[in-house]
Amino acid sequence: MTLITAGALVAAQSTTAVAASGAHPAPMANPYNPQTGHTYRHGVIPTRTETTEMRAWAKTHSAATTGPETLSYGGGIDGIGVLSGHAKVYLVFYGTQWGTKTTASNGDAAFSKDPDKAAGAAQQMFKGIGTNGEKWSADLTQWCDGPNVKAGATSCPSNAAFIPYQTGGVLSGVWYDNSKAEPTNATGHQLGVEAVAAAAHFGNKTAAANRDAYYIILSPHGTDPDGYQNPSTGYCAWHDYNGDTTLTGGPVSSPYGDIAFSNQPYNMDLGASCGVGFINSPGTLDGYTMTLGHEWHEMMSDKNPAGGWTNNTGSSYNGEENSDECAWLNPGTAGGAANIKFGSFGTFAEQASWSNDTNSCAISHAILH
């Protein structure tokens, strides 16, 4: 006779009951996903090596109950599911390690310790979204929130609050916070504190002012925010909101309502692992603009994670957001990454995002709203 603990017995009985009822058991976490054990890393972008390992593991651990990549609505957190207005994107250059700030001829902020000229690319990209009739961002117009959208829905009713096409760019402000150096290994909590400070800096001091706001915390060259360079659990970027209780260091208090933010490392420091040369040659900023676009797409469709649109199918994609499902698809393949022209603001490497209504990774999509 084999003795088992009471806890193991309960687990065994629970598994038997699930099997008997036909219900779907909770999916096993992919051990190669950098969000495993770090649940606050919403929309985390694995390195290319980790992506390969994740997909190999997933092939033998899939149990989808619907289409494996279908996203469903999480019901909202604090009444927020998506960013259903015109986005206000704020770029926060965090820490004195960015060096001396100057102003480029096009009005962009430039920094003496930005060897790859990431600052200018970020500013031009967000100025360019919604210009030149670009359709890369238009897949967002299928997502929605509001009281008429039921939790678990996989499409939106006509009376929902839809994300509108982001005509005319989304960049609303740039701040160089050189009041102190960024910690070498900033925690999720510290990054969230910086986002709340940015809200105050830009005068967004009410929940209403922050309903459509998004703060990108851009770390300087040579730093390692939230251990993104860890060879075992590293990643390229993630997004979250201040109220997430799983943030390293704990949630961040905000007197200004919920604050959506992202952790954008200077991920060129990881080279090809975070996308250098993924589309172009030398393509130094390919991965940087792809990860900026990835997290922006996910924030738009899942502003307070995971109250928006995420994968709840029980498949190998379970828990992922729209851009996660299409990360690191090779250029020239179906749904693969591509260069996107944003009018006079330039051409940028971007990736596709999952689209329920076309059942595909959409690098281009019709404008619906």
C-alpha positions as CSV (number, residue, x, y, z in Angstrom):
1,M,0.0,0.0,0.0
2,T,1.3,3.4,-1.0
3,L,0.9,6.2,1.5
4,I,0.2,9.7,0.1
5,T,-0.2,13.0,1.9
6,A,-3.7,14.5,2.5
7,G,-2.8,17.3,0.1
8,A,-1.9,14.8,-2.6
9,L,-5.1,12.9,-2.0
10,V,-7.2,16.1,-2.4
11,A,-5.4,16.8,-5.6
12,A,-5.9,13.3,-6.9
13,Q,-9.6,13.5,-6.1
14,S,-9.9,16.9,-7.7
15,T,-8.3,15.6,-10.9
16,T,-10.7,12.6,-11.0
17,A,-13.7,14.9,-10.5
18,V,-12.6,17.1,-13.3
19,A,-12.1,14.2,-15.6
20,A,-15.5,12.8,-14.7
21,S,-17.3,16.1,-15.2
22,G,-15.6,16.8,-18.5
23,A,-14.3,20.2,-17.3
24,H,-11.0,21.4,-18.5
25,P,-8.2,21.2,-15.9
26,A,-6.0,24.2,-15.3
27,P,-3.2,24.3,-17.8
28,M,0.4,23.6,-16.8
29,A,2.6,26.7,-16.9
30,N,5.3,26.6,-19.6
31,P,8.6,26.4,-17.6
32,Y,10.4,28.3,-20.3
33,N,8.1,31.3,-20.2
34,P,9.8,34.2,-18.4
35,Q,6.4,35.1,-16.9
36,T,6.3,31.7,-15.0
37,G,7.0,32.7,-11.4
38,H,6.8,36.4,-12.4
39,T,3.1,36.9,-13.0
40,Y,3.3,40.7,-13.2
41,R,5.3,40.4,-16.5
42,H,2.2,40.8,-18.6
43,G,2.9,40.6,-22.3
44,V,6.5,39.7,-21.6
45,I,8.5,39.2,-24.7
46,P,10.8,36.2,-24.4
47,T,14.2,36.2,-26.0
48,R,14.4,34.4,-29.3
49,T,16.1,31.4,-27.7
50,E,13.4,31.2,-25.0
51,T,10.7,31.4,-27.6
52,T,12.1,28.4,-29.4
53,E,12.2,26.4,-26.1
54,M,8.7,27.5,-25.2
55,R,7.3,26.3,-28.6
56,A,9.1,23.0,-28.4
57,W,7.7,22.4,-24.9
58,A,4.2,23.5,-26.0
59,K,4.0,20.9,-28.8
60,T,3.7,18.2,-26.2
61,H,1.6,20.1,-23.6
62,S,-1.4,21.4,-25.5
63,A,-5.1,20.9,-24.5
64,A,-7.1,23.5,-26.3
65,T,-10.9,23.7,-25.7
66,T,-11.5,26.3,-28.4
67,G,-9.3,27.7,-31.2
68,P,-5.9,27.6,-29.5
69,E,-5.1,31.3,-30.1
70,T,-8.6,32.8,-29.5
71,L,-8.6,35.6,-27.1
72,S,-11.5,36.3,-24.6
73,Y,-12.5,39.2,-22.5
74,G,-11.5,39.2,-18.8
75,G,-14.3,41.4,-17.5
76,G,-12.2,44.4,-16.7
77,I,-10.3,45.5,-13.6
78,D,-11.6,48.7,-11.9
79,G,-13.9,49.0,-14.9
80,I,-11.1,49.0,-17.4
81,G,-10.5,46.4,-20.1
82,V,-9.0,48.2,-23.1
83,L,-7.9,51.7,-23.8
84,S,-11.1,52.8,-25.6
85,G,-10.1,56.4,-26.4
86,H,-7.2,58.1,-28.1
87,A,-4.0,56.9,-26.5
88,K,-1.7,59.4,-24.7
89,V,1.8,57.8,-24.8
90,Y,4.4,59.3,-22.5
91,L,8.1,58.4,-22.9
92,V,10.0,58.5,-19.6
93,F,13.8,58.4,-20.0
94,Y,14.7,57.1,-16.5
95,G,18.0,58.0,-14.8
96,T,21.1,60.1,-15.3
97,Q,22.7,57.3,-17.2
98,W,21.1,58.6,-20.3
99,G,23.6,61.5,-20.2
100,T,23.2,65.0,-21.5
101,K,19.9,65.9,-23.1
102,T,19.9,67.9,-26.3
103,T,17.2,68.7,-28.9
104,A,17.5,67.3,-32.4
105,S,16.6,69.3,-35.5
106,N,13.2,67.6,-35.7
107,G,12.4,68.6,-32.1
108,D,13.1,65.1,-30.6
109,A,15.0,64.7,-27.3
110,A,18.4,63.2,-27.8
111,F,20.9,61.9,-25.3
112,S,24.7,61.7,-25.2
113,K,24.7,58.2,-23.7
114,D,22.3,56.6,-26.2
115,P,24.8,54.8,-28.5
116,D,22.1,53.3,-30.7
117,K,19.9,56.4,-31.0
118,A,16.9,54.6,-29.4
119,A,15.4,57.7,-28.1
120,G,14.8,59.3,-31.5
121,A,13.3,56.0,-32.9
122,A,10.8,55.7,-30.0
123,Q,9.6,59.3,-30.4
124,Q,9.2,59.1,-34.2
125,M,7.5,55.8,-34.0
126,F,4.8,56.9,-31.6
127,K,4.4,60.2,-33.5
128,G,3.8,58.1,-36.7
129,I,1.2,55.6,-35.5
130,G,-2.1,56.3,-37.2
131,T,-0.5,58.3,-40.0
132,N,0.0,57.5,-43.7
133,G,-3.1,55.3,-43.5
134,E,-1.0,52.6,-41.9
135,K,-3.0,49.4,-41.1
136,W,-0.5,47.8,-38.7
137,S,-2.3,49.2,-35.7
138,A,-5.8,48.7,-37.1
139,D,-6.3,45.3,-35.7
140,L,-6.9,47.0,-32.4
141,T,-10.2,48.4,-33.6
142,Q,-11.8,45.0,-33.1
143,W,-11.3,45.0,-29.3
144,C,-13.6,46.6,-26.8
145,D,-14.8,46.9,-23.2
146,G,-17.7,48.4,-21.3
147,P,-20.8,47.1,-19.5
148,N,-22.2,45.4,-22.6
149,V,-19.3,43.1,-23.0
150,K,-19.6,39.9,-21.0
151,A,-16.6,38.2,-19.4
152,G,-15.5,35.3,-21.6
153,A,-16.8,36.9,-24.8
154,T,-14.6,36.2,-27.9
155,S,-16.1,39.0,-30.0
156,C,-17.7,42.4,-29.3
157,P,-21.3,43.4,-29.4
158,S,-22.2,46.4,-31.6
159,N,-22.9,48.5,-28.5
160,A,-19.5,48.0,-26.9
161,A,-16.9,50.7,-26.4
162,F,-14.4,49.9,-29.2
163,I,-10.8,51.0,-29.5
164,P,-10.8,53.7,-32.2
165,Y,-8.2,54.0,-34.9
166,Q,-5.4,56.1,-33.5
167,T,-5.4,58.9,-36.1
168,G,-2.6,61.4,-36.1
169,G,-0.1,59.8,-33.7
170,V,-0.2,59.0,-30.0
171,L,2.9,60.6,-28.5
172,S,1.8,63.1,-25.8
173,G,5.0,63.8,-23.9
174,V,8.6,63.2,-23.2
175,W,10.3,63.5,-19.8
176,Y,14.0,63.0,-18.9
177,D,14.0,62.2,-15.2
178,N,17.6,63.0,-14.4
179,S,16.9,63.6,-10.7
180,K,18.7,60.4,-9.9
181,A,20.4,57.4,-11.5
182,E,18.1,54.5,-12.3
183,P,18.9,51.5,-10.1
184,T,21.1,49.0,-11.9
185,N,18.5,46.3,-11.3
186,A,15.2,48.3,-10.8
187,T,12.3,46.2,-9.5
188,G,8.8,46.1,-10.9
189,H,7.8,48.3,-7.9
190,Q,10.5,50.9,-8.6
191,L,9.4,51.1,-12.3
192,G,5.8,51.5,-11.2
193,V,6.8,54.3,-8.8
194,E,8.5,56.0,-11.7
195,A,5.4,55.7,-13.8
196,V,3.3,57.3,-11.0
197,A,5.9,60.1,-10.7
198,A,5.6,60.6,-14.5
199,A,1.8,61.0,-14.2
200,A,2.4,63.8,-11.7
201,H,5.1,65.4,-13.9
202,F,2.7,65.5,-16.8
203,G,-0.2,66.9,-14.7
204,N,-2.3,63.8,-15.0
205,K,-3.5,63.8,-11.5
206,T,-6.9,62.2,-11.8
207,A,-8.2,58.8,-12.7
208,A,-10.0,60.4,-15.7
209,A,-6.7,61.9,-16.9
210,N,-5.0,58.5,-16.8
211,R,-7.8,56.5,-18.4
212,D,-6.2,56.8,-21.8
213,A,-2.6,57.4,-20.6
214,Y,0.4,55.0,-20.9
215,Y,3.8,55.5,-19.4
216,I,6.8,53.8,-21.0
217,I,9.7,53.6,-18.6
218,L,12.8,53.5,-20.9
219,S,15.9,52.3,-19.1
220,P,19.4,53.4,-20.3
221,H,22.2,51.4,-21.8
222,G,24.0,49.2,-19.3
223,T,21.1,48.7,-16.8
224,D,19.3,45.5,-16.1
225,P,15.7,46.4,-15.1
226,D,13.9,43.5,-13.4
227,G,16.7,41.1,-14.4
228,Y,15.9,41.1,-18.1
229,Q,19.4,39.9,-18.9
230,N,19.1,36.8,-16.7
231,P,20.2,33.9,-19.0
232,S,17.5,31.6,-17.6
233,T,14.5,33.9,-17.0
234,G,15.4,36.9,-19.2
235,Y,13.1,38.7,-21.6
236,C,12.9,41.8,-23.8
237,A,10.0,43.9,-22.3
238,W,6.7,43.7,-20.4
239,H,3.8,45.9,-19.4
240,D,1.5,46.1,-16.3
241,Y,-0.4,48.6,-14.1
242,N,0.5,50.0,-10.7
243,G,-2.1,47.9,-8.8
244,D,-0.7,44.5,-9.6
245,T,-0.1,42.8,-6.3
246,T,2.5,40.5,-7.8
247,L,4.9,43.2,-8.9
248,T,8.4,42.6,-7.5
249,G,8.4,44.8,-4.4
250,G,4.6,44.9,-4.3
251,P,1.9,47.1,-5.8
252,V,2.4,50.9,-6.2
253,S,0.1,53.3,-4.5
254,S,-1.3,56.0,-6.8
255,P,-3.4,59.0,-5.9
256,Y,-4.1,59.5,-9.6
257,G,-6.1,56.4,-10.5
258,D,-4.7,53.3,-12.2
259,I,-1.5,53.8,-14.0
260,A,-0.6,51.7,-17.1
261,F,3.1,51.4,-17.7
262,S,5.7,49.3,-19.4
263,N,9.3,48.2,-18.7
264,Q,11.3,48.9,-21.8
265,P,15.0,47.9,-21.3
266,Y,17.8,49.1,-23.6
267,N,17.5,45.6,-25.1
268,M,20.0,46.2,-27.9
269,D,22.4,45.3,-25.1
270,L,21.2,41.6,-25.6
271,G,21.9,41.7,-29.3
272,A,20.0,39.2,-31.5
273,S,18.3,37.6,-28.5
274,C,16.1,40.7,-28.4
275,G,15.8,41.2,-32.1
276,V,18.9,43.1,-33.4
277,G,19.0,42.3,-37.1
278,F,15.6,40.4,-37.1
279,I,14.4,42.1,-40.2
280,N,17.0,44.5,-41.5
281,S,20.8,44.6,-41.8
282,P,22.3,45.7,-39.5
283,G,18.9,46.3,-38.0
284,T,20.2,47.6,-34.7
285,L,16.8,48.9,-33.6
286,D,14.7,46.2,-35.1
287,G,14.0,44.5,-31.8
288,Y,13.6,47.8,-29.9
289,T,10.8,49.1,-32.1
290,M,9.2,45.7,-32.3
291,T,9.1,45.4,-28.5
292,L,7.8,48.9,-28.1
293,G,5.0,48.1,-30.6
294,H,4.4,44.7,-29.0
295,E,3.8,46.2,-25.5
296,W,1.7,49.1,-26.8
297,H,-0.6,46.8,-28.7
298,E,-1.0,44.7,-25.6
299,M,-1.6,47.6,-23.3
300,M,-4.3,48.9,-25.7
301,S,-6.2,45.6,-25.6
302,D,-5.4,44.6,-22.0
303,K,-4.8,47.9,-20.1
304,N,-5.1,46.5,-16.6
305,P,-4.0,43.0,-17.0
306,A,-5.7,40.6,-17.2
307,G,-9.0,42.4,-17.3
308,G,-8.9,42.8,-21.1
309,W,-8.3,40.4,-23.9
310,T,-6.2,37.3,-23.2
311,N,-6.0,33.7,-24.0
312,N,-8.0,31.4,-21.8
313,T,-8.3,28.4,-24.0
314,G,-6.1,26.0,-22.0
315,S,-3.9,25.7,-25.0
316,S,-0.1,26.3,-25.1
317,Y,-1.0,30.0,-25.6
318,N,-3.0,30.2,-22.4
319,G,-2.5,33.5,-20.5
320,E,-0.9,35.2,-23.5
321,E,-2.0,38.5,-25.0
322,N,-2.5,39.5,-28.7
323,S,1.2,40.3,-29.4
324,D,2.6,37.4,-27.4
325,E,0.9,34.9,-29.8
326,C,2.7,36.4,-32.8
327,A,6.2,37.2,-31.3
328,W,9.3,36.4,-33.3
329,L,7.6,35.1,-36.5
330,N,10.1,35.4,-39.2
331,P,9.8,38.1,-41.9
332,G,8.2,36.7,-45.1
333,T,6.2,34.0,-43.3
334,A,2.4,34.2,-42.6
335,G,2.0,36.9,-40.0
336,G,5.7,37.6,-39.9
337,A,7.4,40.7,-38.8
338,A,7.8,43.5,-41.4
339,N,8.9,47.1,-42.0
340,I,6.0,49.5,-41.5
341,K,6.0,53.0,-42.9
342,F,4.6,55.7,-40.7
343,G,4.3,58.6,-43.1
344,S,7.0,61.2,-42.8
345,F,8.0,59.8,-39.4
346,G,10.0,56.9,-40.8
347,T,9.8,53.2,-41.4
348,F,10.0,50.9,-38.4
349,A,10.4,47.1,-37.7
350,E,7.2,45.8,-36.2
351,Q,5.5,42.5,-35.5
352,A,2.0,41.2,-36.0
353,S,-0.6,40.8,-33.3
354,W,-3.4,38.2,-33.0
355,S,-6.7,39.0,-34.6
356,N,-9.8,37.0,-33.5
357,D,-11.9,38.2,-36.5
358,T,-9.4,37.0,-39.1
359,N,-8.1,34.1,-37.0
360,S,-4.6,35.0,-37.8
361,C,-1.5,37.1,-36.8
362,A,-2.3,40.3,-38.6
363,I,0.5,42.6,-39.7
364,S,-2.2,44.6,-41.5
365,H,-5.9,44.8,-40.8
366,A,-9.0,46.7,-41.9
367,I,-9.9,49.8,-39.9
368,L,-13.2,48.9,-38.2
369,H,-13.9,51.9,-35.9
